[in-house]
Structure formats: C-alpha cells, structure tokens
Amino acid sequence: MKLIVLLLGLSTIANAQNLLKDAIAFRLGASVNPRLLSENEAYNDIAKNELTGLTAENHMKMMLIHPAADRFDFVKGDEIVAFAAATGKRMHGHTLVWHNQVPQWMKDFQGDQKAWEDLLKNHIQTVVEHYKGKVAGWDVVNESFIDDGSLRPSLWADHIPDYIAKSFQWAHEADPKATLFYNDYGQDGHPKKMQAILNLVADLKSRQIPIHGLGLQMHINVDSKRTEIENVIAQSVQTGLAVHFSELDVAVNPKNNPEFVYDEKASAAQMELFKLLFKTYQSIPAKQQYGITFWNISDKDSWLRGYFKRPKEFPLLFDDNYNKKPAYSELINLLNKLN
Ligand code: G3I
C-alpha cells in the first residue's frame, strides 16, 4: 500500500515537472483561433493540456463580433468560451475598444457626440453582458497611445471626449465582477508611452473610474533591452494593479532576413528573454499576477508569420510540429529552482 502511495506521489511529481503550467502558481494562457481548435488535433491538445487560460486572438474584436449596426455575431467567440468552460480554463476577453479591426459600418457612422457614445456604450455593454460570468477579465481599451505618449487619433478619440474613462465605466456597469485592463505594446523602449499609461492609471484612479489591471502585450524580440523590460514591469507593478503579460512572443528574426537560420545561438538568445520574463513575473506579488498569455500556440500559428509575411520567424514555445522547444523545459527548470 505504502509503495503504491509512494509511486503515485512520484508520478505526480514527475507530471508536475513535465508541464510548465504546473511549475507556476499563476495562469498560463494563449490566444487561440477557433478554426485551429476544431480542425487541428495537436493544437487542441496543447490548448487543453498545457494551458489554464485562453484569449480569443481575433473573434471578440469589433469587426468580427459586431459586423453590422444591428447585429452581433457571437458564434466563434462562444465556441472558444465553450471550449474554455469544458476544459476548465479562465477566459480573458480581448478587446472592447481598439482603433484597429473596426467594422466598416462604424467607420461610416455619422452622428453627434451623443450618438457616438450610444454606439460605443451599446457595443461594450452588449458584448460584456453576453459573456458575463464566463469571461473573467477584459482588455477594455487597447493601444490608445502612440510612442510619443500622445493619444492615438482614432474614431473613438475623434468623436468621444474622455472615451477611455467612459469605456471602463460602461464595461464595469455591464459586469461589476470583471477585471478590467488597459492593454498596450512597446512600453519598453518608449518611456513617454509608458508615462502616458501611468498618467492614465493615476487619473482614472483619482476619479474612481474602475481600472483593475495593466496588460503588457510583450511582443518583444531578441534585441529588446532587458533593463527597459524590467523597468516597465516594475513601474506597472508599482501601480498596485493586476499585471498581465497579455500577448507574449519573442521574435528571433525581427528584420525579416530571408536567409535567417534559427540556430542554437538564436534559440539561446530567445530563451534568455523567456526566462527573464517568467522569472520577473514570478517575483510579482501573487495578488497582482493575472497571468502570462502567449500570442497563439505554435510558431506556425503566430501572427508574425501571417501578418508580417515573415516566414522565418519562430517566436513561441512550440515548433511547427507542435513539439516543445528547448525553452519549454528550460523554463520549467528555472521555475522549479525559484519555487
Ligand atoms: O479572416 C480573414 C480572411 O477571411 C481573409 O481571407 C484574410 C485575408 O487577409 O484575412 C483574414 O483576416 C485576418 C485576421 O487576422 C484573421 O486571421 C486579417 O487580415 C488580419 O489583419 C488579422 O490580423 C490580426 C491582427 O491583430 C489585426 O491587427 C492578427 O491575427 C492578430 O494576431 C493581431 O492581434 C493583435 C492584438 O489584437 C492586439 N495587439 C497586437 C496584436 C498583433 O497585431
């Protein structure tokens, strides 16, 4: 009997050491694509077995979820949410307000300030209410600042004064329990952008506008400066808000060199950054750890290949055949040492 208990114990330890999600106390997520979830078994297996959180890569964005003024299309978003519920994952919502992936009917919309506010409020509240109780947190506003720290010109900035604060308020009204994030990229290397985000947090807090978290997208690359990354993480933690590495990938071929070879050197440089991020994240107070989310699952699925037409890019933890890359077990070793 004792032997069986011992063996069971050992196998639990072995399993714990095999999976990255078990080496960490915070959520490990990835953005997913519903077509791949249903058509690709290896992709589905990784989503099911390796992760504890999910984000829709595209299907909760305005263009896809609100294709016409009088029509919302929740079909694909619902598929991901159903998969998350069936496999016990936390679902993160991305994104309610963005300048990009806006449907044509919104771009063509004409109206006064009140009409624009009604449009945006209706969009936010219909989506948040639809997923109330199923989506734990939302990227309420995405990428509102440009690198020099000024407000990005957009439909929302052009038509709705104070649209960021209003969006958070509307989202909170629709689901008071949801964790509400401001999400952005490139804070490292762009101190003015980071400062604008910190100013936004201070301003919203001073007006009792409900903001609960900062999403650092972490679309970084092997040339990203370590100290700048550490600084923006520290500054985010100092706000006291939850911190989410919300779209992590580490590009190895940022200049899109067609002759690029993903050799040991490139892999090691990438691994160092993954380790830096996980190690730093591990040191964040537990109550501020919303989690780390990768931007899709395997190198083959990465937006960097499709969107940037960069075929020789390998930014994630799983390779083109859905095998774990060396960084995967390196991370586990590192985290086990830290625990
Ligand atoms: O679905 C259509 C398909 O029907 C059509 O044939 C094809 C032709 O171009 O386009 C397909 O849509 C593409 C969509 O991804 C789904 O694959 C869009 O063109 C393409 O623009 C879109 O790219 C997405 C991008 O956001 C849009 O800006 C990427 O997948 C997605 O990973 C990326 O995600 C963003 C985050 O939301 C915010 N942070 C930055 C991040 C990376 O850009």
Residues whose N, C-alpha, C, O or C-beta is under 5 A from the ligand:
A	BS01	G3I	E57 N58 N100 W303 Y307
